[in-house]
Amino acid sequence: MIDLKTVEDLTNAFGPSGFEEEVLSAIKAHSEGLFLRNDAMHNVYAYMSAREREQAANKEKSEKPVLMLDAHTDEVGFMVQNIQENGLLDIICLGGIHNTNIPAHSVIIRTTEGKKIRGITTSKPVHFLTASQKADNSLEIESIRIDVGASSRKEVMEDYGIAVGDPVAPEVRFDYDEAHGICYGKAFDNRLGCVSILETMKRLLGEELPVQVVGAFASQEEVGTRGAKVTSQEVLPDLAIVFEGSPADDFYFRPGIAQCSLKQGVQIRHMDSSYVSSPAFIRFAHEVGKKYGIKYQDAVRRGGGTDAGVISLTGKAVPALVLGIPSRYVHTHYNFCAAEDIEATVSMAAEVARGLKEEVLSEILHKNEI
């Protein structure tokens, strides 16, 4: 079973896009047996041996095909844009957050010195709303600010130490409902993917695999899949598994139509707005799921995107398999997911890695065509 302490520490970590240092520390703390290195963009690379890490650092080509396991480390959040004279903080979004989900929540501002300040996103009490305001559900980000309890710009800057450019993240602590197998917390998109990389690689340690497995924890996905543009060029994989905390849709579509339901297993994504999947890779994932009794659900998405979009276009083209953990209310403060779905995702990835024998690779990589 997956290590819930890893889930807790990674999801609790502060890490809006561009400010992922705390997430990296949590990854390092839970990477027993793995060998890590990082780059200037806060991307982290994980290897199964010190030798593999050194070979990669020296740009030596692997003797085996390279399977990259990808997940992004950042979470949606905010940045302080300005400080009003009355002490309120203007903000901009880091990632896609619907404005109506922002007001009346607790947030954490991290100062340049590393101090964490609690704030509340502003909202006007119903007592002060006019009839027209009550009827109008539209909301602009410029009308939402953060209140830290101060009363002046000077107080915010001098007493609290907050400055323009400081990052902001939701204030939510992980919890686990053991009786029902439900995880509660923030940043399930995509700290659950980071957990999946760690758990998958640990399960494969010491095994003689047909591929070299490299973990790639990419920064800044929520602001344009920026980290994966670097990790994919650095690793130059032959194929990839992309982990995601996928938005659950079981409350929005009826059974049989929903494609990302809690406790229905790992989501296998055929396409979204960023990429079209490898049919051969998906066929193999289906075979693995049936052979080992791993629950899975197929999805075709009209919108959304993952790191697979940039990874699949790297070098000579990279077949990518996107495995999603159904997560309710992603890109908001609070998320739910089922522990069994994380387990299904990790089991699928591990068995896929074990099963990538030459004949399977030939089919996925189209080696024998034309």
Number of C-alpha atoms within 10 A of each C-alpha: 11 18 13 15 11 22 26 22 21 29 28 23 25 26 27 29 27 20 21 22 18 17 26 20 13 18 25 17 12 18 18 10 14 19 18 18 15 13 11 6 16 20 22 22 24 26 22 21 14 14 11 19 20 14 12 18 12 9 11 11 13 13 8 12 17 19 24 28 29 30 31 32 37 30 35 27 28 24 22 20 17 18 21 15 13 14 21 24 25 20 25 18 21 21 19 13 17 13 15 14 12 23 18 16 16 19 24 22 25 22 19 14 8 10 12 17 15 17 23 20 19 19 15 10 8 10 6 9 11 10 9 8 11 10 9 9 8 8 14 9 16 10 12 22 25 26 21 22 14 16 14 14 19 17 16 23 16 10 10 16 18 26 21 16 16 19 27 30 25 28 19 20 14 19 15 18 11 9 6 9 13 17 21 20 20 30 31 32 31 28 31 29 29 29 27 32 28 24 24 23 24 16 13 16 15 11 9 9 15 17 22 19 24 23 28 28 28 27 33 26 24 26 18 16 20 19 28 27 19 18 24 24 13 15 20 20 27 22 23 25 24 24 33 28 25 29 22 23 18 18 12 9 12 10 10 7 11 16 24 28 25 23 19 18 26 32 28 24 22 18 20 18 13 17 20 17 21 18 14 18 24 20 12 19 22 19 14 18 20 12 10 11 12 22 20 24 18 17 17 14 13 10 9 12 20 24 28 29 20 22 29 24 15 19 12 10 15 23 26 30 27 25 28 31 36 32 29 25 18 22 21 20 21 19 21 20 27 23 24 20 26 26 22 27 27 28 25 25 26 19 19 19 21 15 18 19 13 12 12 14 20 14 14 21 18 11 10 8 7 4
